[in-house]
Amino acid sequence: MKSIFRDTQSAGDLDLSKYQNTASLGSKLRRFLWSLVQSTLFRCSPQRAFGWRRFLLRLFGAKLESTSYIYATTVIRDPVMLEVGKHSAIGPGVEVYSVDRIVIGSHCTVSMQAFLCTGSHDISDPQMRLTHAPIAIENGAWVCARAFIGPGVRVGQGAVVGACAVVTKDVEPWTVVAGNPAVFKKHRRIGSKES
């Protein structure tokens, strides 16, 4: 069968057959067991069963306050890498790709279908080695629906990341960012109505 793709480099330049997953056997086993629990006991739990889901996540190493709210359709890669503060919520359909630490402070909201992504790949490496960096979402921040937060990003205290924004750089405290790539829109002020 003739390829429809034009070959601009030699086949030896990129060889994903040599890609190596360097995770330990213990962490692979833990993630496998978590995937079973997540797809059954976690996913099928009633909508308001936040305590039950906190219990399951803590069994797998997550650090959660008793007022952390995680929805049943949230997808978490590895709970041991997740920490969520008081009165914070991770909404329906949120992807928590936690190959590195994700720390969410208190009074935060991560809205539906947002994507917190701590991992990427080194595109200059012939085997596209995994790269990763932690994400921090500070107290009072809001990550709106379908926003993407990339590896190494810190969303500052009280900041708002607009719906569908793509964030690859730190967000300053008490600012509102939006767009792709996300850019500063205005300062956030609590208790004042803006015209």
N, C-alpha and C positions, 0 to 999 in steps of 0.2 A: 504494500500500500504506500502510495506516494504521500509524503508529508505536505501539508498545506502551509507550514511555517517556514519562513526564510531563516536559514542558519547564518547568523552574523558573527558567531564566535565558534571556536572549536569545542567539541563536546567535553573536552577535559577541563574546561574553565569552571564549570559548575557541575558538581556531582553529589546530588542529595542522597544517593544510595549509601554514602559514607556518613550520613548524619548520625550523631550519637546522642542519646538521651542520657545525661550524666546523673540523673536523680538516683538516690539510693534505693535499694530494694524495699526498705522500710517505708519510705515516703510513697513509692509506687503502690505498695500494698494498702497503705492508709487511704490514698486517693481512690483506689479501686473499691474499697469497702465503702467509702463515703459516696461514691457514685451510685452504689446499690441503695444505700439509705436515702440519698437525695431523690432518686427516681421513684421511690416507693413511700416510705414513712413520712418524709419531708414534703414531697410534692403533693401527695394525696391528703394532707392534713386540712382540716377546715380553715377557712380564711382567717378567723379570729384566734386560731390556736398558736398565738405568738410564743407563749411559754413552752409549749411542746417543741417548737422549732428551735428556740434558744437552747433547750435541753440537748437536742440532737447535735446542734452546732458545737456546744461546749464539749460534748463527748469526743469530738474530733479536733479539739484544741482551740476553738474560737474564744476570744475574750469579749464577752458581752455584758452590758449592764442589764439589770432586771427590767429596765424600761427601753431596751433596744427592740425595735420591731422589724422583723425580716419576713417578707411575704413568701408564700408557698411556691410561687413561680420564679423567684429569684434563683439564678444559677451561680453557684459558688464552686470554683475549681478546687480550692484547698482551704478549708476552714481554719487551719492552724495559722494561716497568714492574715487572718481577719480580726480586727479589733473595732468595736462600735461602742460609742459613749451613750450617756443618758439621753432619753427622749429623742433618739435618732431613728430614722426609718430608712430601710432599703426597699423600694417599691416593687410592684409586680413586673416581672420580665427583665429585671436588671441583671446584667452579666457582670460577675465579679471574677475577672481572670487574675487570680492571685498566685502568680508564680513568685511574687515578692510580697512584702508587707503592704497591707492596705489598712490605714488607721483613719477612722471616721470619728470626729469629735462628738461633743454633746450638742443637742438641739439642731441636728443636721437633717436634711432630706435629700435622698438620692431618688429621683422620680422615675417613673416607669420607663423601662427599656433603655435606660442609660447604660453605658459600657465603661467600666473601670478596668483598664488594661495595663498591667504592670510588665508585660512581656512583649518582645519583638525579636527580630533576627538581624544579625550582622550581614548586610547584603554584600559586603566586600569579602566575606569569608566563603571559600568554595563549598563548604558544607552548610552555610547559613546558620552558624552557631547561634543558639538562643542568647539573647541579652535581656536584662531585666533591671528595674529600679522601682523603689517603693512609691506609693501614692499616699498623700496626706490631705485629708479634707478637714479643715479646722472648724472649731465651734461656730455654730450658727450659719454655716454655709448651705447653699441650696444648689444642687446639680439637677437641672431641669430635664424633662423627658427627652430621651434619645441623644443626650449629649455624650461625647466621647472624651474621656480623661486618659491621657497617655502616660507611659512610664516616666517616673521621676517628677511628676507634677505635684505641686502643693497649691491647693485651693485655700486662700487665706480666710481668716476669720470673717464671718458675715458676708462673704462674697456670693455672687449669684452667677452661675454659668447657664446661659440661655438655652432654650430648647434646640436640639440638633447641632449645638456648637461643637467644634473640634479643638480641644485644648492640648497643646503640646509644650506650653511654657507656663510657669507659675502665674497664678492669678492673685493680684494684690488684695489685701484685706479691704472689705467694704466697697468693692467695685462690682460692676455688672459687666460681663463680657458676653459676646455673641458672635456667631458667624463661623465660617470655615476659610482660613484659620480664625480662631476666636480673637477678637480685638476689644479694647476698652470701649464701652458705650456711655457709662455714667457712674457716679458714686451712688452707693446705696445709703439711704437715710431712713432710719426706723422712726415711726411716729409722725412723719410729715408727709403730706400729700403733695405730689408734684404735678404741675400742670402740663 
